[in-house]
């Protein structure tokens, strides 16, 4: 009656648990290379989007506090909206 095995034997339950990440024993081949390729792809997509966003950014009113994009936005400070 007592104990924590509940009639399942001494087998490790983690071997039977499925998860999207692969579980506790997951070590896919070439994971570092695959991660680097994925990060390169993310940057390859995000950098042009960020550049276009900075090009199109407009601020018709002076902000109350500093905004980080003021450092690289070419339109900030111009009244030629």
Order of alpha helices (4+ residues) and beta strands (2+ residues): alpha
